[in-house]
Amino acid sequence: MIELENTPKSSWREKDLAKIEKAFQDLGIENHKEEPFLLDSLTNEKDIILKDEFLSRHHERILL
């Protein structure tokens, strides 16, 4: 007879959330998880300019 450990198993969702959390930490952007737009620290200068132009033109129509 084999005895199995009686340890609680985490759900697949908890495992995935832990991986996502680690990825944000590894990238140094854990404080930006809730931001809906491109993160400047991970974006090239051209795309930052495009994002800023878009937001400046459409900010009153964007609901967060």
CHARMM-style PDB file with segment names, atoms N, HN, CA, C and O in Angstrom:
ATOM      1  N   MET     1       0.838  -1.178   0.000  1.00  0.00      PROA
ATOM      2  CA  MET     1       0.000   0.000   0.000  1.00  0.00      PROA
ATOM      3  C   MET     1       0.887   1.247   0.000  1.00  0.00      PROA
ATOM      4  O   MET     1       1.882   1.312   0.723  1.00  0.00      PROA
ATOM      5  N   ILE     2       0.518   2.229  -0.813  1.00  0.00      PROA
ATOM      6  HN  ILE     2      -0.289   2.176  -1.400  1.00  0.00      PROA
ATOM      7  CA  ILE     2       1.267   3.471  -0.907  1.00  0.00      PROA
ATOM      8  C   ILE     2       0.498   4.562  -0.175  1.00  0.00      PROA
ATOM      9  O   ILE     2      -0.697   4.751  -0.402  1.00  0.00      PROA
ATOM     10  N   GLU     3       1.182   5.270   0.694  1.00  0.00      PROA
ATOM     11  HN  GLU     3       2.153   5.117   0.879  1.00  0.00      PROA
ATOM     12  CA  GLU     3       0.550   6.393   1.379  1.00  0.00      PROA
ATOM     13  C   GLU     3       0.800   7.672   0.594  1.00  0.00      PROA
ATOM     14  O   GLU     3       1.936   7.983   0.236  1.00  0.00      PROA
ATOM     15  N   LEU     4      -0.264   8.400   0.335  1.00  0.00      PROA
ATOM     16  HN  LEU     4      -1.187   8.147   0.626  1.00  0.00      PROA
ATOM     17  CA  LEU     4      -0.155   9.661  -0.368  1.00  0.00      PROA
ATOM     18  C   LEU     4      -0.220  10.802   0.633  1.00  0.00      PROA
ATOM     19  O   LEU     4      -0.923  10.722   1.640  1.00  0.00      PROA
ATOM     20  N   GLU     5       0.513  11.852   0.348  1.00  0.00      PROA
ATOM     21  HN  GLU     5       1.084  11.917  -0.470  1.00  0.00      PROA
ATOM     22  CA  GLU     5       0.467  13.018   1.221  1.00  0.00      PROA
ATOM     23  C   GLU     5      -0.912  13.647   1.154  1.00  0.00      PROA
ATOM     24  O   GLU     5      -1.547  13.663   0.100  1.00  0.00      PROA
ATOM     25  N   ASN     6      -1.355  14.145   2.240  1.00  0.00      PROA
ATOM     26  HN  ASN     6      -0.839  14.132   3.096  1.00  0.00      PROA
ATOM     27  CA  ASN     6      -2.643  14.812   2.291  1.00  0.00      PROA
ATOM     28  C   ASN     6      -2.417  16.319   2.237  1.00  0.00      PROA
ATOM     29  O   ASN     6      -2.548  17.014   3.244  1.00  0.00      PROA
ATOM     30  N   THR     7      -2.076  16.814   1.046  1.00  0.00      PROA
ATOM     31  HN  THR     7      -1.970  16.249   0.228  1.00  0.00      PROA
ATOM     32  CA  THR     7      -1.827  18.241   0.895  1.00  0.00      PROA
ATOM     33  C   THR     7      -2.895  18.836  -0.013  1.00  0.00      PROA
ATOM     34  O   THR     7      -3.308  18.210  -0.989  1.00  0.00      PROA
ATOM     35  N   PRO     8      -3.336  20.038   0.307  1.00  0.00      PROA
ATOM     36  CA  PRO     8      -4.346  20.667  -0.558  1.00  0.00      PROA
ATOM     37  C   PRO     8      -3.731  21.009  -1.910  1.00  0.00      PROA
ATOM     38  O   PRO     8      -2.581  21.437  -2.006  1.00  0.00      PROA
ATOM     39  N   LYS     9      -4.523  20.811  -2.932  1.00  0.00      PROA
ATOM     40  HN  LYS     9      -5.458  20.464  -2.854  1.00  0.00      PROA
ATOM     41  CA  LYS     9      -4.060  21.131  -4.278  1.00  0.00      PROA
ATOM     42  C   LYS     9      -4.634  22.481  -4.684  1.00  0.00      PROA
ATOM     43  O   LYS     9      -5.806  22.765  -4.435  1.00  0.00      PROA
ATOM     44  N   SER    10      -3.814  23.302  -5.304  1.00  0.00      PROA
ATOM     45  HN  SER    10      -2.862  23.071  -5.506  1.00  0.00      PROA
ATOM     46  CA  SER    10      -4.312  24.578  -5.770  1.00  0.00      PROA
ATOM     47  C   SER    10      -4.963  24.382  -7.135  1.00  0.00      PROA
ATOM     48  O   SER    10      -4.572  23.504  -7.904  1.00  0.00      PROA
ATOM     49  N   SER    11      -5.935  25.192  -7.414  1.00  0.00      PROA
ATOM     50  HN  SER    11      -6.253  25.906  -6.789  1.00  0.00      PROA
ATOM     51  CA  SER    11      -6.633  25.082  -8.686  1.00  0.00      PROA
ATOM     52  C   SER    11      -5.748  25.594  -9.815  1.00  0.00      PROA
ATOM     53  O   SER    11      -4.748  26.272  -9.576  1.00  0.00      PROA
ATOM     54  N   TRP    12      -6.127  25.265 -11.044  1.00  0.00      PROA
ATOM     55  HN  TRP    12      -6.939  24.714 -11.237  1.00  0.00      PROA
ATOM     56  CA  TRP    12      -5.367  25.736 -12.212  1.00  0.00      PROA
ATOM     57  C   TRP    12      -5.359  27.253 -12.246  1.00  0.00      PROA
ATOM     58  O   TRP    12      -4.361  27.847 -12.656  1.00  0.00      PROA
ATOM     59  N   ARG    13      -6.438  27.897 -11.829  1.00  0.00      PROA
ATOM     60  HN  ARG    13      -7.248  27.414 -11.496  1.00  0.00      PROA
ATOM     61  CA  ARG    13      -6.514  29.354 -11.851  1.00  0.00      PROA
ATOM     62  C   ARG    13      -5.490  29.956 -10.891  1.00  0.00      PROA
ATOM     63  O   ARG    13      -4.825  30.931 -11.241  1.00  0.00      PROA
ATOM     64  N   GLU    14      -5.352  29.411  -9.719  1.00  0.00      PROA
ATOM     65  HN  GLU    14      -5.892  28.619  -9.434  1.00  0.00      PROA
ATOM     66  CA  GLU    14      -4.380  29.910  -8.751  1.00  0.00      PROA
ATOM     67  C   GLU    14      -2.961  29.760  -9.297  1.00  0.00      PROA
ATOM     68  O   GLU    14      -2.119  30.639  -9.110  1.00  0.00      PROA
ATOM     69  N   LYS    15      -2.705  28.648  -9.967  1.00  0.00      PROA
ATOM     70  HN  LYS    15      -3.389  27.934 -10.118  1.00  0.00      PROA
ATOM     71  CA  LYS    15      -1.379  28.431 -10.554  1.00  0.00      PROA
ATOM     72  C   LYS    15      -1.105  29.446 -11.650  1.00  0.00      PROA
ATOM     73  O   LYS    15      -0.012  30.008 -11.717  1.00  0.00      PROA
ATOM     74  N   ASP    16      -2.094  29.685 -12.514  1.00  0.00      PROA
ATOM     75  HN  ASP    16      -2.982  29.228 -12.459  1.00  0.00      PROA
ATOM     76  CA  ASP    16      -1.927  30.653 -13.600  1.00  0.00      PROA
ATOM     77  C   ASP    16      -1.752  32.059 -13.042  1.00  0.00      PROA
ATOM     78  O   ASP    16      -0.911  32.814 -13.529  1.00  0.00      PROA
ATOM     79  N   LEU    17      -2.523  32.419 -12.040  1.00  0.00      PROA
ATOM     80  HN  LEU    17      -3.207  31.807 -11.644  1.00  0.00      PROA
ATOM     81  CA  LEU    17      -2.399  33.746 -11.449  1.00  0.00      PROA
ATOM     82  C   LEU    17      -1.023  33.929 -10.814  1.00  0.00      PROA
ATOM     83  O   LEU    17      -0.451  35.018 -10.864  1.00  0.00      PROA
ATOM     84  N   ALA    18      -0.501  32.873 -10.223  1.00  0.00      PROA
ATOM     85  HN  ALA    18      -0.966  31.988 -10.183  1.00  0.00      PROA
ATOM     86  CA  ALA    18       0.841  32.944  -9.639  1.00  0.00      PROA
ATOM     87  C   ALA    18       1.888  33.165 -10.729  1.00  0.00      PROA
ATOM     88  O   ALA    18       2.835  33.927 -10.531  1.00  0.00      PROA
ATOM     89  N   LYS    19       1.728  32.505 -11.876  1.00  0.00      PROA
ATOM     90  HN  LYS    19       0.959  31.886 -12.037  1.00  0.00      PROA
ATOM     91  CA  LYS    19       2.660  32.692 -12.993  1.00  0.00      PROA
ATOM     92  C   LYS    19       2.574  34.118 -13.541  1.00  0.00      PROA
ATOM     93  O   LYS    19       3.595  34.736 -13.842  1.00  0.00      PROA
ATOM     94  N   ILE    20       1.362  34.627 -13.666  1.00  0.00      PROA
ATOM     95  HN  ILE    20       0.533  34.124 -13.421  1.00  0.00      PROA
ATOM     96  CA  ILE    20       1.165  35.991 -14.158  1.00  0.00      PROA
ATOM     97  C   ILE    20       1.781  36.986 -13.188  1.00  0.00      PROA
ATOM     98  O   ILE    20       2.453  37.930 -13.603  1.00  0.00      PROA
ATOM     99  N   GLU    21       1.554  36.778 -11.913  1.00  0.00      PROA
ATOM    100  HN  GLU    21       1.008  36.011 -11.576  1.00  0.00      PROA
ATOM    101  CA  GLU    21       2.131  37.655 -10.887  1.00  0.00      PROA
ATOM    102  C   GLU    21       3.656  37.658 -10.978  1.00  0.00      PROA
ATOM    103  O   GLU    21       4.290  38.711 -10.907  1.00  0.00      PROA
ATOM    104  N   LYS    22       4.240  36.463 -11.135  1.00  0.00      PROA
ATOM    105  HN  LYS    22       3.726  35.608 -11.192  1.00  0.00      PROA
ATOM    106  CA  LYS    22       5.696  36.359 -11.238  1.00  0.00      PROA
ATOM    107  C   LYS    22       6.210  37.079 -12.485  1.00  0.00      PROA
ATOM    108  O   LYS    22       7.251  37.732 -12.437  1.00  0.00      PROA
ATOM    109  N   ALA    23       5.491  36.964 -13.594  1.00  0.00      PROA
ATOM    110  HN  ALA    23       4.644  36.433 -13.634  1.00  0.00      PROA
ATOM    111  CA  ALA    23       5.905  37.634 -14.827  1.00  0.00      PROA
ATOM    112  C   ALA    23       5.925  39.147 -14.640  1.00  0.00      PROA
ATOM    113  O   ALA    23       6.872  39.808 -15.066  1.00  0.00      PROA
ATOM    114  N   PHE    24       4.887  39.706 -14.006  1.00  0.00      PROA
ATOM    115  HN  PHE    24       4.117  39.170 -13.660  1.00  0.00      PROA
ATOM    116  CA  PHE    24       4.860  41.138 -13.737  1.00  0.00      PROA
ATOM    117  C   PHE    24       6.037  41.541 -12.846  1.00  0.00      PROA
ATOM    118  O   PHE    24       6.669  42.573 -13.072  1.00  0.00      PROA
ATOM    119  N   GLN    25       6.325  40.723 -11.836  1.00  0.00      PROA
ATOM    120  HN  GLN    25       5.812  39.885 -11.653  1.00  0.00      PROA
ATOM    121  CA  GLN    25       7.442  41.019 -10.938  1.00  0.00      PROA
ATOM    122  C   GLN    25       8.773  40.949 -11.680  1.00  0.00      PROA
ATOM    123  O   GLN    25       9.631  41.813 -11.503  1.00  0.00      PROA
ATOM    124  N   ASP    26       8.944  39.919 -12.511  1.00  0.00      PROA
ATOM    125  HN  ASP    26       8.247  39.217 -12.655  1.00  0.00      PROA
ATOM    126  CA  ASP    26      10.197  39.760 -13.260  1.00  0.00      PROA
ATOM    127  C   ASP    26      10.438  40.929 -14.217  1.00  0.00      PROA
ATOM    128  O   ASP    26      11.582  41.319 -14.454  1.00  0.00      PROA
ATOM    129  N   LEU    27       9.352  41.485 -14.765  1.00  0.00      PROA
ATOM    130  HN  LEU    27       8.424  41.168 -14.572  1.00  0.00      PROA
ATOM    131  CA  LEU    27       9.471  42.621 -15.665  1.00  0.00      PROA
ATOM    132  C   LEU    27       9.594  43.948 -14.918  1.00  0.00      PROA
ATOM    133  O   LEU    27       9.869  44.984 -15.524  1.00  0.00      PROA
ATOM    134  N   GLY    28       9.389  43.912 -13.605  1.00  0.00      PROA
ATOM    135  HN  GLY    28       9.166  43.070 -13.113  1.00  0.00      PROA
ATOM    136  CA  GLY    28       9.482  45.127 -12.811  1.00  0.00      PROA
ATOM    137  C   GLY    28       8.295  46.048 -12.976  1.00  0.00      PROA
ATOM    138  O   GLY    28       8.417  47.259 -12.791  1.00  0.00      PROA
ATOM    139  N   ILE    29       7.143  45.488 -13.324  1.00  0.00      PROA
ATOM    140  HN  ILE    29       7.044  44.504 -13.475  1.00  0.00      PROA
ATOM    141  CA  ILE    29       5.953  46.310 -13.559  1.00  0.00      PROA
ATOM    142  C   ILE    29       4.771  45.865 -12.698  1.00  0.00      PROA
ATOM    143  O   ILE    29       3.616  46.033 -13.089  1.00  0.00      PROA
ATOM    144  N   GLU    30       5.060  45.304 -11.536  1.00  0.00      PROA
ATOM    145  HN  GLU    30       5.999  45.168 -11.218  1.00  0.00      PROA
ATOM    146  CA  GLU    30       3.971  44.792 -10.702  1.00  0.00      PROA
ATOM    147  C   GLU    30       2.989  45.872 -10.267  1.00  0.00      PROA
ATOM    148  O   GLU    30       1.855  45.557  -9.905  1.00  0.00      PROA
ATOM    149  N   ASN    31       3.393  47.120 -10.293  1.00  0.00      PROA
ATOM    150  HN  ASN    31       4.314  47.376 -10.586  1.00  0.00      PROA
ATOM    151  CA  ASN    31       2.490  48.215  -9.907  1.00  0.00      PROA
ATOM    152  C   ASN    31       1.601  48.671 -11.054  1.00  0.00      PROA
ATOM    153  O   ASN    31       0.791  49.581 -10.882  1.00  0.00      PROA
ATOM    154  N   HSD    32       1.741  48.050 -12.225  1.00  0.00      PROA
ATOM    155  HN  HSD    32       2.399  47.310 -12.365  1.00  0.00      PROA
ATOM    156  CA  HSD    32       0.991  48.483 -13.405  1.00  0.00      PROA
ATOM    157  C   HSD    32      -0.004  47.439 -13.902  1.00  0.00      PROA
ATOM    158  O   HSD    32      -0.465  47.537 -15.039  1.00  0.00      PROA
ATOM    159  N   LYS    33      -0.345  46.455 -13.096  1.00  0.00      PROA
ATOM    160  HN  LYS    33       0.029  46.376 -12.172  1.00  0.00      PROA
ATOM    161  CA  LYS    33      -1.203  45.363 -13.542  1.00  0.00      PROA
ATOM    162  C   LYS    33      -2.589  45.817 -13.992  1.00  0.00      PROA
ATOM    163  O   LYS    33      -3.190  45.200 -14.871  1.00  0.00      PROA
ATOM    164  N   GLU    34      -3.085  46.870 -13.407  1.00  0.00      PROA
ATOM    165  HN  GLU    34      -2.596  47.371 -12.693  1.00  0.00      PROA
ATOM    166  CA  GLU    34      -4.441  47.314 -13.709  1.00  0.00      PROA
ATOM    167  C   GLU    34      -4.499  48.362 -14.811  1.00  0.00      PROA
ATOM    168  O   GLU    34      -5.588  48.829 -15.142  1.00  0.00      PROA
ATOM    169  N   GLU    35      -3.375  48.744 -15.385  1.00  0.00      PROA
ATOM    170  HN  GLU    35      -2.490  48.364 -15.116  1.00  0.00      PROA
ATOM    171  CA  GLU    35      -3.370  49.779 -16.411  1.00  0.00      PROA
ATOM    172  C   GLU    35      -3.807  49.196 -17.748  1.00  0.00      PROA
ATOM    173  O   GLU    35      -3.299  48.157 -18.172  1.00  0.00      PROA
ATOM    174  N   PRO    36      -4.750  49.864 -18.416  1.00  0.00      PROA
ATOM    175  CA  PRO    36      -5.286  49.302 -19.663  1.00  0.00      PROA
ATOM    176  C   PRO    36      -4.485  49.637 -20.910  1.00  0.00      PROA
ATOM    177  O   PRO    36      -4.800  49.137 -21.990  1.00  0.00      PROA
ATOM    178  N   PHE    37      -3.462  50.464 -20.792  1.00  0.00      PROA
ATOM    179  HN  PHE    37      -3.206  50.871 -19.915  1.00  0.00      PROA
ATOM    180  CA  PHE    37      -2.712  50.899 -21.964  1.00  0.00      PROA
ATOM    181  C   PHE    37      -1.291  50.357 -21.946  1.00  0.00      PROA
ATOM    182  O   PHE    37      -0.868  49.701 -20.994  1.00  0.00      PROA
ATOM    183  N   LEU    38      -0.573  50.643 -23.013  1.00  0.00      PROA
ATOM    184  HN  LEU    38      -0.917  51.176 -23.786  1.00  0.00      PROA
ATOM    185  CA  LEU    38       0.818  50.229 -23.106  1.00  0.00      PROA
ATOM    186  C   LEU    38       1.650  50.834 -21.993  1.00  0.00      PROA
ATOM    187  O   LEU    38       1.456  51.990 -21.619  1.00  0.00      PROA
ATOM    188  N   LEU    39       2.554  50.068 -21.477  1.00  0.00      PROA
ATOM    189  HN  LEU    39       2.712  49.128 -21.780  1.00  0.00      PROA
ATOM    190  CA  LEU    39       3.445  50.559 -20.435  1.00  0.00      PROA
ATOM    191  C   LEU    39       4.665  51.180 -21.092  1.00  0.00      PROA
ATOM    192  O   LEU    39       5.354  50.533 -21.881  1.00  0.00      PROA
ATOM    193  N   ASP    40       4.926  52.429 -20.766  1.00  0.00      PROA
ATOM    194  HN  ASP    40       4.366  52.954 -20.126  1.00  0.00      PROA
ATOM    195  CA  ASP    40       6.044  53.139 -21.382  1.00  0.00      PROA
ATOM    196  C   ASP    40       7.373  52.421 -21.193  1.00  0.00      PROA
ATOM    197  O   ASP    40       8.229  52.454 -22.077  1.00  0.00      PROA
ATOM    198  N   SER    41       7.547  51.778 -20.055  1.00  0.00      PROA
ATOM    199  HN  SER    41       6.852  51.752 -19.337  1.00  0.00      PROA
ATOM    200  CA  SER    41       8.821  51.100 -19.801  1.00  0.00      PROA
ATOM    201  C   SER    41       9.046  49.894 -20.711  1.00  0.00      PROA
ATOM    202  O   SER    41      10.172  49.413 -20.834  1.00  0.00      PROA
ATOM    203  N   LEU    42       7.972  49.398 -21.354  1.00  0.00      PROA
ATOM    204  HN  LEU    42       7.057  49.789 -21.255  1.00  0.00      PROA
ATOM    205  CA  LEU    42       8.091  48.240 -22.243  1.00  0.00      PROA
ATOM    206  C   LEU    42       7.801  48.595 -23.698  1.00  0.00      PROA
ATOM    207  O   LEU    42       7.641  47.706 -24.534  1.00  0.00      PROA
ATOM    208  N   THR    43       7.733  49.892 -24.004  1.00  0.00      PROA
ATOM    209  HN  THR    43       7.862  50.614 -23.324  1.00  0.00      PROA
ATOM    210  CA  THR    43       7.311  50.346 -25.324  1.00  0.00      PROA
ATOM    211  C   THR    43       8.391  51.221 -25.942  1.00  0.00      PROA
ATOM    212  O   THR    43       9.082  51.966 -25.247  1.00  0.00      PROA
ATOM    213  N   ASN    44       8.524  51.119 -27.256  1.00  0.00      PROA
ATOM    214  HN  ASN    44       7.963  50.515 -27.821  1.00  0.00      PROA
ATOM    215  CA  ASN    44       9.518  51.959 -27.913  1.00  0.00      PROA
ATOM    216  C   ASN    44       8.993  53.396 -28.037  1.00  0.00      PROA
ATOM    217  O   ASN    44       7.800  53.649 -27.869  1.00  0.00      PROA
ATOM    218  N   GLU    45       9.888  54.313 -28.330  1.00  0.00      PROA
ATOM    219  HN  GLU    45      10.857  54.108 -28.467  1.00  0.00      PROA
ATOM    220  CA  GLU    45       9.558  55.750 -28.327  1.00  0.00      PROA
ATOM    221  C   GLU    45       8.464  56.094 -29.336  1.00  0.00      PROA
ATOM    222  O   GLU    45       7.585  56.901 -29.031  1.00  0.00      PROA
ATOM    223  N   LYS    46       8.499  55.506 -30.519  1.00  0.00      PROA
ATOM    224  HN  LYS    46       9.213  54.851 -30.766  1.00  0.00      PROA
ATOM    225  CA  LYS    46       7.497  55.784 -31.546  1.00  0.00      PROA
ATOM    226  C   LYS    46       6.098  55.408 -31.058  1.00  0.00      PROA
ATOM    227  O   LYS    46       5.153  56.175 -31.244  1.00  0.00      PROA
ATOM    228  N   ASP    47       5.956  54.236 -30.437  1.00  0.00      PROA
ATOM    229  HN  ASP    47       6.723  53.613 -30.285  1.00  0.00      PROA
ATOM    230  CA  ASP    47       4.654  53.793 -29.950  1.00  0.00      PROA
ATOM    231  C   ASP    47       4.176  54.627 -28.762  1.00  0.00      PROA
ATOM    232  O   ASP    47       2.974  54.831 -28.593  1.00  0.00      PROA
ATOM    233  N   ILE    48       5.092  55.102 -27.954  1.00  0.00      PROA
ATOM    234  HN  ILE    48       6.069  54.936 -28.092  1.00  0.00      PROA
ATOM    235  CA  ILE    48       4.715  55.979 -26.838  1.00  0.00      PROA
ATOM    236  C   ILE    48       4.117  57.269 -27.392  1.00  0.00      PROA
ATOM    237  O   ILE    48       3.110  57.755 -26.878  1.00  0.00      PROA
ATOM    238  N   ILE    49       4.725  57.822 -28.431  1.00  0.00      PROA
ATOM    239  HN  ILE    49       5.543  57.426 -28.849  1.00  0.00      PROA
ATOM    240  CA  ILE    49       4.222  59.049 -29.048  1.00  0.00      PROA
ATOM    241  C   ILE    49       2.825  58.807 -29.632  1.00  0.00      PROA
ATOM    242  O   ILE    49       1.925  59.626 -29.449  1.00  0.00      PROA
ATOM    243  N   LEU    50       2.647  57.683 -30.334  1.00  0.00      PROA
ATOM    244  HN  LEU    50       3.378  57.018 -30.483  1.00  0.00      PROA
ATOM    245  CA  LEU    50       1.339  57.353 -30.907  1.00  0.00      PROA
ATOM    246  C   LEU    50       0.281  57.193 -29.821  1.00  0.00      PROA
ATOM    247  O   LEU    50      -0.841  57.678 -29.969  1.00  0.00      PROA
ATOM    248  N   LYS    51       0.632  56.520 -28.739  1.00  0.00      PROA
ATOM    249  HN  LYS    51       1.543  56.126 -28.619  1.00  0.00      PROA
ATOM    250  CA  LYS    51      -0.312  56.330 -27.630  1.00  0.00      PROA
ATOM    251  C   LYS    51      -0.697  57.666 -27.033  1.00  0.00      PROA
ATOM    252  O   LYS    51      -1.879  57.924 -26.807  1.00  0.00      PROA
ATOM    253  N   ASP    52       0.282  58.522 -26.775  1.00  0.00      PROA
ATOM    254  HN  ASP    52       1.243  58.312 -26.959  1.00  0.00      PROA
ATOM    255  CA  ASP    52       0.011  59.831 -26.176  1.00  0.00      PROA
ATOM    256  C   ASP    52      -0.856  60.697 -27.085  1.00  0.00      PROA
ATOM    257  O   ASP    52      -1.745  61.402 -26.608  1.00  0.00      PROA
ATOM    258  N   GLU    53      -0.601  60.649 -28.397  1.00  0.00      PROA
ATOM    259  HN  GLU    53       0.122  60.076 -28.785  1.00  0.00      PROA
ATOM    260  CA  GLU    53      -1.425  61.403 -29.344  1.00  0.00      PROA
ATOM    261  C   GLU    53      -2.858  60.889 -29.347  1.00  0.00      PROA
ATOM    262  O   GLU    53      -3.804  61.677 -29.342  1.00  0.00      PROA
ATOM    263  N   PHE    54      -3.019  59.579 -29.356  1.00  0.00      PROA
ATOM    264  HN  PHE    54      -2.251  58.939 -29.360  1.00  0.00      PROA
ATOM    265  CA  PHE    54      -4.353  58.983 -29.339  1.00  0.00      PROA
ATOM    266  C   PHE    54      -5.114  59.392 -28.085  1.00  0.00      PROA
ATOM    267  O   PHE    54      -6.267  59.814 -28.160  1.00  0.00      PROA
ATOM    268  N   LEU    55      -4.467  59.265 -26.937  1.00  0.00      PROA
ATOM    269  HN  LEU    55      -3.529  58.922 -26.876  1.00  0.00      PROA
ATOM    270  CA  LEU    55      -5.128  59.601 -25.687  1.00  0.00      PROA
ATOM    271  C   LEU    55      -5.475  61.086 -25.616  1.00  0.00      PROA
ATOM    272  O   LEU    55      -6.527  61.448 -25.090  1.00  0.00      PROA
ATOM    273  N   SER    56      -4.618  61.936 -26.130  1.00  0.00      PROA
ATOM    274  HN  SER    56      -3.763  61.642 -26.558  1.00  0.00      PROA
ATOM    275  CA  SER    56      -4.898  63.370 -26.077  1.00  0.00      PROA
ATOM    276  C   SER    56      -6.096  63.725 -26.964  1.00  0.00      PROA
ATOM    277  O   SER    56      -6.852  64.638 -26.635  1.00  0.00      PROA
ATOM    278  N   ARG    57      -6.274  63.027 -28.063  1.00  0.00      PROA
ATOM    279  HN  ARG    57      -5.659  62.285 -28.330  1.00  0.00      PROA
ATOM    280  CA  ARG    57      -7.397  63.302 -28.964  1.00  0.00      PROA
ATOM    281  C   ARG    57      -8.706  62.679 -28.496  1.00  0.00      PROA
ATOM    282  O   ARG    57      -9.777  63.205 -28.799  1.00  0.00      PROA
ATOM    283  N   HSD    58      -8.642  61.576 -27.768  1.00  0.00      PROA
ATOM    284  HN  HSD    58      -7.772  61.149 -27.522  1.00  0.00      PROA
ATOM    285  CA  HSD    58      -9.848  60.810 -27.452  1.00  0.00      PROA
ATOM    286  C   HSD    58     -10.118  60.659 -25.960  1.00  0.00      PROA
ATOM    287  O   HSD    58     -10.980  59.869 -25.574  1.00  0.00      PROA
ATOM    288  N   HSD    59      -9.412  61.385 -25.120  1.00  0.00      PROA
ATOM    289  HN  HSD    59      -8.711  62.027 -25.434  1.00  0.00      PROA
ATOM    290  CA  HSD    59      -9.511  61.144 -23.674  1.00  0.00      PROA
ATOM    291  C   HSD    59     -10.920  61.287 -23.125  1.00  0.00      PROA
ATOM    292  O   HSD    59     -11.278  60.579 -22.183  1.00  0.00      PROA
ATOM    293  N   GLU    60     -11.742  62.191 -23.689  1.00  0.00      PROA
ATOM    294  HN  GLU    60     -11.451  62.766 -24.454  1.00  0.00      PROA
ATOM    295  CA  GLU    60     -13.085  62.359 -23.152  1.00  0.00      PROA
ATOM    296  C   GLU    60     -14.010  61.222 -23.550  1.00  0.00      PROA
ATOM    297  O   GLU    60     -15.083  61.076 -22.964  1.00  0.00      PROA
ATOM    298  N   ARG    61     -13.627  60.415 -24.526  1.00  0.00      PROA
ATOM    299  HN  ARG    61     -12.755  60.533 -25.002  1.00  0.00      PROA
ATOM    300  CA  ARG    61     -14.457  59.275 -24.947  1.00  0.00      PROA
ATOM    301  C   ARG    61     -14.005  57.952 -24.351  1.00  0.00      PROA
ATOM    302  O   ARG    61     -14.637  56.919 -24.572  1.00  0.00      PROA
ATOM    303  N   ILE    62     -12.926  57.979 -23.604  1.00  0.00      PROA
ATOM    304  HN  ILE    62     -12.412  58.818 -23.424  1.00  0.00      PROA
ATOM    305  CA  ILE    62     -12.388  56.744 -23.028  1.00  0.00      PROA
ATOM    306  C   ILE    62     -12.892  56.613 -21.603  1.00  0.00      PROA
ATOM    307  O   ILE    62     -12.631  57.464 -20.753  1.00  0.00      PROA
ATOM    308  N   LEU    63     -13.623  55.523 -21.356  1.00  0.00      PROA
ATOM    309  HN  LEU    63     -13.835  54.831 -22.047  1.00  0.00      PROA
ATOM    310  CA  LEU    63     -14.130  55.245 -20.016  1.00  0.00      PROA
ATOM    311  C   LEU    63     -13.325  54.105 -19.421  1.00  0.00      PROA
ATOM    312  O   LEU    63     -13.201  53.039 -20.025  1.00  0.00      PROA
ATOM    313  N   LEU    64     -12.787  54.328 -18.256  1.00  0.00      PROA
ATOM    314  HN  LEU    64     -12.888  55.194 -17.765  1.00  0.00      PROA
ATOM    315  CA  LEU    64     -12.005  53.286 -17.578  1.00  0.00      PROA
ATOM    316  C   LEU    64     -12.806  52.686 -16.465  1.00  0.00      PROA
ATOM    317  OT1 LEU    64     -12.325  51.789 -15.773  1.00  0.00      PROA
TER     318      LEU     64
END
